[in-house]
Amino acid sequence: MVRTGHSFMKRELRSNPEAVMAGEMSGHFFLHDRWPGFDCSLYNAARLLEIVGRDSSPKDGGMISHRDSLTYLITLRQMKQKFR
């Protein structure tokens, strides 16, 4: 998770080429596995369906079997400061 802003996300993805996904504090997610990372909700939804569709059957645990391998992050809401 990086601070909100397209330039911050691009910098983070360039500095971590092995990352296949990144997220902003605002809730936008960038997939970076087939093309340079970009934020497109339609593309992200289609890729998620593709990933879920090729996963193991529900009797083998399905997507829930991956839950424990995910990193848990604690995030605080973004703070905005007004300057004169």
C-alpha positions as protocol buffer text, in pm:
chain_id: "A"
residue {
  index: 1
  type: MET
  ca { x: 0 y: 0 z: 0 }
}
residue {
  index: 2
  type: VAL
  ca { x: 133 y: 339 z: -96 }
}
residue {
  index: 3
  type: ARG
  ca { x: 1 y: 689 z: -51 }
}
residue {
  index: 4
  type: THR
  ca { x: -267 y: 804 z: -291 }
}
residue {
  index: 5
  type: GLY
  ca { x: -145 y: 941 z: -622 }
}
residue {
  index: 6
  type: HIS
  ca { x: -68 y: 796 z: -963 }
}
residue {
  index: 7
  type: SER
  ca { x: 295 y: 912 z: -957 }
}
residue {
  index: 8
  type: PHE
  ca { x: 357 y: 745 z: -618 }
}
residue {
  index: 9
  type: MET
  ca { x: 210 y: 419 z: -745 }
}
residue {
  index: 10
  type: LYS
  ca { x: 414 y: 423 z: -1066 }
}
residue {
  index: 11
  type: ARG
  ca { x: 732 y: 491 z: -865 }
}
residue {
  index: 12
  type: GLU
  ca { x: 654 y: 202 z: -629 }
}
residue {
  index: 13
  type: LEU
  ca { x: 585 y: -41 z: -914 }
}
residue {
  index: 14
  type: ARG
  ca { x: 908 y: 60 z: -1090 }
}
residue {
  index: 15
  type: SER
  ca { x: 1110 y: 10 z: -771 }
}
residue {
  index: 16
  type: ASN
  ca { x: 954 y: -335 z: -710 }
}
residue {
  index: 17
  type: PRO
  ca { x: 936 y: -508 z: -1050 }
}
residue {
  index: 18
  type: GLU
  ca { x: 853 y: -843 z: -887 }
}
residue {
  index: 19
  type: ALA
  ca { x: 524 y: -706 z: -747 }
}
residue {
  index: 20
  type: VAL
  ca { x: 222 y: -825 z: -944 }
}
residue {
  index: 21
  type: MET
  ca { x: -29 y: -609 z: -759 }
}
residue {
  index: 22
  type: ALA
  ca { x: -18 y: -290 z: -556 }
}
residue {
  index: 23
  type: GLY
  ca { x: -276 y: -73 z: -385 }
}
residue {
  index: 24
  type: GLU
  ca { x: -327 y: 288 z: -286 }
}
residue {
  index: 25
  type: MET
  ca { x: -458 y: 398 z: 52 }
}
residue {
  index: 26
  type: SER
  ca { x: -764 y: 529 z: -136 }
}
residue {
  index: 27
  type: GLY
  ca { x: -863 y: 176 z: -236 }
}
residue {
  index: 28
  type: HIS
  ca { x: -743 y: 172 z: -597 }
}
residue {
  index: 29
  type: PHE
  ca { x: -560 y: -142 z: -703 }
}
residue {
  index: 30
  type: PHE
  ca { x: -308 y: -178 z: -982 }
}
residue {
  index: 31
  type: LEU
  ca { x: -230 y: -512 z: -1147 }
}
residue {
  index: 32
  type: HIS
  ca { x: 123 y: -529 z: -1281 }
}
residue {
  index: 33
  type: ASP
  ca { x: 152 y: -879 z: -1421 }
}
residue {
  index: 34
  type: ARG
  ca { x: 89 y: -860 z: -1796 }
}
residue {
  index: 35
  type: TRP
  ca { x: 126 y: -491 z: -1875 }
}
residue {
  index: 36
  type: PRO
  ca { x: 267 y: -192 z: -1689 }
}
residue {
  index: 37
  type: GLY
  ca { x: 51 y: -130 z: -1383 }
}
residue {
  index: 38
  type: PHE
  ca { x: -263 y: 72 z: -1437 }
}
residue {
  index: 39
  type: ASP
  ca { x: -584 y: 124 z: -1242 }
}
residue {
  index: 40
  type: CYS
  ca { x: -883 y: 0 z: -1438 }
}
residue {
  index: 41
  type: SER
  ca { x: -1175 y: -145 z: -1247 }
}
residue {
  index: 42
  type: LEU
  ca { x: -1308 y: -336 z: -1548 }
}
residue {
  index: 43
  type: TYR
  ca { x: -970 y: -497 z: -1620 }
}
residue {
  index: 44
  type: ASN
  ca { x: -914 y: -575 z: -1250 }
}
residue {
  index: 45
  type: ALA
  ca { x: -1259 y: -738 z: -1223 }
}
residue {
  index: 46
  type: ALA
  ca { x: -1198 y: -947 z: -1536 }
}
residue {
  index: 47
  type: ARG
  ca { x: -857 y: -1060 z: -1407 }
}
residue {
  index: 48
  type: LEU
  ca { x: -1005 y: -1150 z: -1068 }
}
residue {
  index: 49
  type: LEU
  ca { x: -1272 y: -1363 z: -1240 }
}
residue {
  index: 50
  type: GLU
  ca { x: -999 y: -1530 z: -1447 }
}
residue {
  index: 51
  type: ILE
  ca { x: -793 y: -1610 z: -1137 }
}
residue {
  index: 52
  type: VAL
  ca { x: -1092 y: -1741 z: -940 }
}
residue {
  index: 53
  type: GLY
  ca { x: -1210 y: -1940 z: -1241 }
}
residue {
  index: 54
  type: ARG
  ca { x: -888 y: -2135 z: -1276 }
}
residue {
  index: 55
  type: ASP
  ca { x: -849 y: -2203 z: -902 }
}
residue {
  index: 56
  type: SER
  ca { x: -907 y: -2544 z: -748 }
}
residue {
  index: 57
  type: SER
  ca { x: -1258 y: -2671 z: -690 }
}
residue {
  index: 58
  type: PRO
  ca { x: -1448 y: -2576 z: -372 }
}
residue {
  index: 59
  type: LYS
  ca { x: -1403 y: -2927 z: -229 }
}
residue {
  index: 60
  type: ASP
  ca { x: -1025 y: -2869 z: -237 }
}
residue {
  index: 61
  type: GLY
  ca { x: -1057 y: -2541 z: -50 }
}
residue {
  index: 62
  type: GLY
  ca { x: -1089 y: -2310 z: -351 }
}
residue {
  index: 63
  type: MET
  ca { x: -997 y: -1946 z: -299 }
}
residue {
  index: 64
  type: ILE
  ca { x: -1047 y: -1969 z: 79 }
}
residue {
  index: 65
  type: SER
  ca { x: -742 y: -2196 z: 95 }
}
residue {
  index: 66
  type: HIS
  ca { x: -530 y: -1894 z: -3 }
}
residue {
  index: 67
  type: ARG
  ca { x: -659 y: -1674 z: 279 }
}
residue {
  index: 68
  type: ASP
  ca { x: -387 y: -1767 z: 527 }
}
residue {
  index: 69
  type: SER
  ca { x: -112 y: -1690 z: 275 }
}
residue {
  index: 70
  type: LEU
  ca { x: -227 y: -1329 z: 238 }
}
residue {
  index: 71
  type: THR
  ca { x: -48 y: -1059 z: 430 }
}
residue {
  index: 72
  type: TYR
  ca { x: -263 y: -873 z: 679 }
}
residue {
  index: 73
  type: LEU
  ca { x: -206 y: -499 z: 679 }
}
residue {
  index: 74
  type: ILE
  ca { x: -328 y: -243 z: 925 }
}
residue {
  index: 75
  type: THR
  ca { x: -392 y: 89 z: 758 }
}
residue {
  index: 76
  type: LEU
  ca { x: -499 y: 421 z: 895 }
}
residue {
  index: 77
  type: ARG
  ca { x: -723 y: 656 z: 709 }
}
residue {
  index: 78
  type: GLN
  ca { x: -544 y: 911 z: 498 }
}
residue {
  index: 79
  type: MET
  ca { x: -499 y: 1250 z: 660 }
}
residue {
  index: 80
  type: LYS
  ca { x: -523 y: 1572 z: 464 }
}
residue {
  index: 81
  type: GLN
  ca { x: -351 y: 1887 z: 577 }
}
residue {
  index: 82
  type: LYS
  ca { x: -451 y: 2231 z: 448 }
}
residue {
  index: 83
  type: PHE
  ca { x: -168 y: 2474 z: 385 }
}
residue {
  index: 84
  type: ARG
  ca { x: -205 y: 2845 z: 335 }
}
